[in-house]
């Protein structure tokens, strides 16, 4: 079964209720005025731009080093050029040209895949397909709870457009200047659920330049209720963490904005890590807390004010227990949790309220901070636009069982992998469900110091080796450790050969891809 043919978007005629800003504890500032106007913004496509001369910056000798650094300081890649199309039709023309010439394309949304390679391809010789100029919010439907966005649309832009409505975007803990589509396709993790669950439909350009759609799209002839899996085989996630097409738009599901948001900060000492994790797992399995808890090791906890007087990491882990919903519900759950935290044998204790401040509450309420305060705290003050240039950052993202013993083993593996001279990594754990927790291991280094940079990369190599040996490989690969083909099935290879027979898209990025003709 192939993706459905592209058709003209339908503009819904219904309107949705616009609700006031939810109650947020602590207060995050004055209430935002409700949005004025219809709850549905029409999908108006401007006339396509000429596609004969898309913005392409060729290399001076066929290939050249990338003209901007990446925060991870990975091996420099040599590029055939950089293309910046402004329309989906321009993308299709570039794809047809690439297929004919044998020059592969490396699509990026905004290129802010920090710590994993940013906008760099895995292999030399590709043209970077920079989609940041495809940045329109084509449609918002408050009543049915979706938005249609393009790859260059950032989470800050969409969250701003939703301010004052009773819908919100599932924000992540990254910068507001990051792409919504890019993070969904990487299967990132939001504050409320995995970003893959936000996906309802994709608009694609296939390897032969044909445009197609998968999943659910608003249509006068289709289902009125959002059904991401549609009828028959579900095709959306054939194109997440895959290099078989270029995504030029997506239908993104919006969450109901909660009436109340309460983030309860709790701590537990490092010598009670196993007990603390097992307690949080029991609370998650028993529905005392939702599967959205964030757990920070002592290094990462400094972002939220838990540190020694001299700024060094303390000796406690921090957990953010997120309660959202009606005020009566969050209040009742908070009372239960406070009582549990007071029990004599509970390994967790209530943390100062400042460890979950107004910026934290605002993010869970779907209100993006235009100053990127939390992000700047995590990066030592570096902004989204300067991180690739000035930062030294590597990321390692394994998935680990949500068990105290497993999490303690993971912490020991991280410590054992540290090369001499490497700073102690920050670790953020995102609870995905009662059985699974992903880890975001952050390696910081001085990008101007070769010794520091080399030590960080050696540490990253060791992390890949040790975690994979335990059966906990990273769920998002970086460009120096791309996904190998060892575990790929014959079906995977057959799909790659069918959808991208010439290897046009991001060779080596996700699993097997046929060799390009020379």
N, C-alpha and C positions, 0 to 999 in steps of 0.2 A: 504494500500500500504506500503510495506517495503522498506528500503533503498536498492539501487542497489548493486549488488554483486561487490566485489573488483576485479579490473582487473589491469594488468600491465600498469604503466604510459607510455604514448606516449611522445616521445621527438620531439617537433616541429622542423621543418627544416628551417623555415624562420628566418631572422635576422631583427632587428629593428634599426632605426636611433639612433645614439648616439649624443646628443646635448650638447653644452657647458653649464656651470653653468649659471643659470638665474641671471639677474640683481637684486640685493638685496639692499634696502635702509634702514638703512645705510650700508656701506660696512661691510662684515663679513670676510674679509681676502682675500688672493689670490685665484684666480679661481682654481678649481680642474681640473687636467688633465682628458680628456675624457677617458672612459674605453677602454681598448684594447682587441680585440677578439670578438667573436660572441656575439650577443645580447641575445642569448638563451643558458643557461647552462643546459647540459643534466641531466636528472633525473637518476642517477646511484645509485642503491641500493646495498650496500655491502652484502656479504653473511650473513644470519642471524646468530646471536650468539646462542650458546646453551641456551635453555630455561629451562633446568632441574634445574638449580640453580641460579635464579635471585637474585640480591643483596637484601637481606632482613635482617633487624636487628630486631630480635624478642624481645619482652619484657621479662624481667627476671621472671615475675610471670604471664605471659599471657597478662597483661596490665601494662602500666607504664606511668608516666607523659611524655609529649613531651620533647625531649632533647634540644630544643631551645625555647626561649621566643618569644612572639609576641609583636609588638609595642603597641598593645592596652591593654595588660595585662588583657586579658579576663580570665575567670575561666580556670585553667589548665585542659586539656583533657587527659584522660588515653588511651593509644594506645596499640593495639595488636602487632604493629611493624611498620617499615618503609621499603618500597620496592623501589628500584631505577633501574628499567629496562632500557635497552639500545636500544631495538628494539620493533617494533610494535608486532611482534610475541611473544616476551617475555611478553608484556602486556597481550596479549590474553591468554597465559598460566596462568598468575597470576589471571586473571578474572575467568577462569574455576576453578582454585583451590579455590578461594574465594566463588564462588557459591556452590561448593561441601561442603566446611567446614562451611558455614554460617557466616564467618567473613566479614563484609562489607569493602569496599575500599573507601578511600577518595582521589580522584585524584587531584593533583595540578600540575601546569605547572612549574613555578619557585618558587611558594610559597610566592610571594611578594604582597599579597592582603592586604597591610598595612591598619591598622585602622579598618579592618573588620574581622580580625581573622588570617591574614597571611596564614600559611599552616595548621592551626588547623581544625579539623572536628567539626561539631555541637554536635555530641553525642560521648560518650565514647565507647571504644572497637573496633574502626576501625583501619585498617592498612592504613597508609598514602602512597599513590601511587605517588611517586615523579618522575615526567616525565622530569626533567631538563636535563637528559642525552640524551633524544631524542631531539637533538639540531641542526639537519642539515637543511640547506637551500637546498632543493632537486632540485629546478628548478627556474629560473628566465626568463621570456619572456618580454622583453622590448617592442616589437612591439605590442603585444596584451595586455600588462599591467597587468601581474599577477606574483605572486611568490608562490611557494609551500613550506611551512615551517612546522616544527615540534614544539611541545609545548615548548621545551626549547629554541627555537630561540628568541632572544631579539630584541626589536625595534632598539637598537643601532647596532647590527650585520647586520640586513637587510639594514638599512639606509646607513651604511658604504659601503655595496656591491653595492648600487645603486648610489653612488657618481659619478658625471660626466656623468650620463645618463639623458635622458629626462623623466624619471619616478621617483616618490618618494613615500615613505610610508607616510600614514596619521599618523604622530607622535602624541603622547599625551603629556601632561605636566608633566608626571611622569618620573621616572628615565629611562635612556636608558637600564638599566639592567632588565627591566620588560618584561614579555612574551607578544608577539603579540596575540597568540591564547588565552591565559588566559584572556586578556582584552576584546577580541571580544566576548568570551563566557559569560562574565559578562555584556556585552553590555555597555562597557565604552564609553567615548566621546573623540574623537580626536580633533586636532586643526582645521580640515577642515570639519568634519562631524562625526556623530555617528559611532563608530567602527563597529556596526552591518552591516552598508552599505558597509563595505570593504569585507564582507564574500561572497565567490563564491561557495565553496564546502568544505565538511568535510569528513575526513577518520575516521571511528569509529571502536571501538571494542564493540560489544553488550554484553548483560548480560550473554549469553551462550558461549562467546568467539569467536563468528563469526565476521569476519571483513567485513565492508560494507562501501559504499560511498553515499553521498547525494550531491545534487546540480550539479554544472558544474565542470568537470574535462577534461583536454586535452586528446583527444582520436582520433584515425584515423577514428573511426566510428561515432563520436559524432559531435555536433555543433562546428564549427570553431570559432564562436563569443561567448564570455563569456555571459552566460545566467544563473545567479545565481538561478533563480526560475525554470529553466528547463521546462519540459512539464508535465502537470498534477499537482497533489498536490505538493506544495513546502515544502520540508522537512528540509531544513537547520536549520531554527529557531525552529524546534521541539527540537533541542539539544542545544540551547543557553538558559542560565539560567534554565537548566534542569539537572537532575541527572539520566539520563537513559542510558548513554553510556560513554565510555572513548574516547576522541578525540586524535588521534595519528598524525594527519596532517591536514592542511587546505590549500585551494587555497585562497590567499589574493589578492584582487584587488589593483593595484597601481594607483596613481593619476598622470596625466600629470604634469610635473614640470613647474611652472609658469615662464614666462619671467621676471616678476617684482613682488616683494613683498614689500608692504608698510603697516606698522602697525602704525596707527595714535593714539597716546594716548590722551585721553580726561578725564577731571575730572568734578565732580559736587558735591556740598556740601551735607552733610548728611541731612540737613533740607530741601533739594529739591529732596529727593530720589524718591518720586512718580513722579514728573515732569521729572526727568532725565530718569527713566525707560520708561515712556510713550513716551518720545521723541525718545529713541533708538528703541522702538517697531515700531513707525511710520516710522522711517528710514529703518527698516528691512522690513516691509510690503511693502514699496515703492521701494524696491530694491536699495536704495542708499548705503546700506551696506549689505553684505551677512549675512546669519544666522549663523555666526561663532564668533560673538562678545563675548569677555570675560569681565566680570564685577567683580571687586574686592572691597570688603568692606575695610575700612581704615586699618584693621589689615593685610589683605592679600596684600594690596597695598604696604606694607613695602618691600615686596620681590623685588619690582621694583623701590625702592628708594624714594617713597612718605612717608615721616615720619617727625616728629618734629626733632629739632636739637639734642634732647636727645635720639632719637631712638624710642620714643613712637608713637603709631598710630596718624595720623593727623585727620582732620575732613572732609575728602573728599573721595569719591569713585573714582576709576579709571576704565576706559573702554579702551580696546584694540580693535580698529576698523581695521579689517584685509582686505586689498585690495590686490587681487592677479590677475594676468592675463597679458595681453600685456601691455607694458609700457604706451602706449597712453591711454588705458582704466583706469589704476590705477591713472595716472596723472589727467585725467579728473574728476574722482570721488573724488580725494583728493581736487581738487579746489572747487568742490561743497560742500564738507564737511567743508573746511576752511571757506567758505562763510556762511554756516549755523551756525558755531560756533561763528561767529562775529555778528550774529543778536542780537539785544538788549534784547529780551526776551528768548533767548535760555538758558536753565539751565546748559548746558555743556560749558566748556571752554577748549581750547587747553592746554595740559599738556607739561611739558618739554620733549624734545626728548629723554632724558635719561630714561624716564619711559617706553620706548620700545626700548631697546638697541640692540646691535648686536646679543646677544644670543637669544633674542625673535625673531628677524627677521630670524635668521638662522633656528630656529625650524619650523617656518611656511614655509620656503623654503625646508624643508625636510632634512636639514643638522644637524644631531645629534652632540651635543657637547660631545666629549669623556671624558671631565672633569666633566660632569653632573653639570655644574655651576648653572643653574636655580634650579635644584632639591636640591642642597646643600643650596641654599639661603632659600628655603622653609622649610628645616628641621633644620635650624640653624647650618649648616656645617656637618651634619651627612650624611654619604654615604649610598648607597643602601645596602651594605653588613653589615653595623653596625646598621641600624635603628631598626631592631627587638630586638637587644640586648641592645641598649643604648637609644632608643627613647621612648617617651611617647606620643602616638598618637591614637586618635579615630576619625572615620569618620562617618558622617551622610549625606545621599544623597537623599533628597526629590526632587520631580518634582513639580514646582509651575507655575501657569498661568503667562504668560509674560505680566503682567499688573502692573502699578505702585502701586495700592492699595494692590494687592496681595503680591508683593515683600516687601512692607512696613510691612504688617502683618507678613510675614515670619521673617523679621528682629526682630520684636517685640517678636515673639514666641521664637526665639533663646535667646534673652536677658532675657526673663521671665524664661527660663528653667535653666539658669545658677545657679548652686549650689554655695554657698558662698565659696570662695577660688579658684574657677575655673577661669582661665585666659579667657579674652574675646576671643571668637572664631574667626578665620579667615573664611571668606565666599567667595568662588569663584562661580560665576554664569556663566554657559555655555548656551548661546542662542542656542536652537535647531531648532526653526522655529519662525514664527511671532506670535505664540500663546503660546509657551512653553519655559521655562528656568529651567534647573536643578541647584540645589544648592549643592556645596561641602562644608559642614560645618566641620571645622577642630578643634578638641578639643585637646589642648596640656596640658600635665601634667608632673610632676616629677615622673618617674617610681620607684624611690627609696623612695618615700614618700607615705606611705599608705593613709594618709589623702587626699593628692592631687589626688591619683589614684581613691579612693572611690568617691570623689566629682565629678570627670570627668565622672565616670560611672553613677552616679545618674543623672547628667545633660543629658547624653545620653538617659537614661530611660525616662526622662521627654520630650525630643525632640520626641521620638517615640510616646509617648502618645498624645502630643499636635498637632503634625503635622498630625497624622492619624485621629484625631478628626476633622480636617479641610478638610479631603479628600486628603491630600498630603503625603501619606506614602512614605518611601524611595524606590527607584527603585532597589537598591542593598542592600540586608540585611547583617547584621553582624552575627556572629555565636551565640551570646547571644540573638539576636532578629531575629530568622529565620522566613521565610515566613510562616504564619499560613495557615491552610486549609480552613478557613472560607469562602474565596471567590473563592475557586476552584470548577470548575464545575464537573459534573459527567463524562464528556468526559475526563477531565484531569486525573481523577482517573482511568478511563478505560485504558488510554494510559500508565499510570504508571504501572498498573497491567499487561499489555501486554508486554511492553518493558523491565521491570525489576521486574518480579513477585516475586523474593526472596528478593528484597531490597538490592541488592549488592552495589549500588553506592550511596555514600554520603547521608545516611538516614537523613531526616529532613532538608537538605540544601535548597531545592527548592520545597515547597509544599509536597503533600502526597507521601508516599512510603510504600509499603507493609512491614509488620513486617518480620524480618528474623526468620527462624526456630531456636529454642534453642536446 
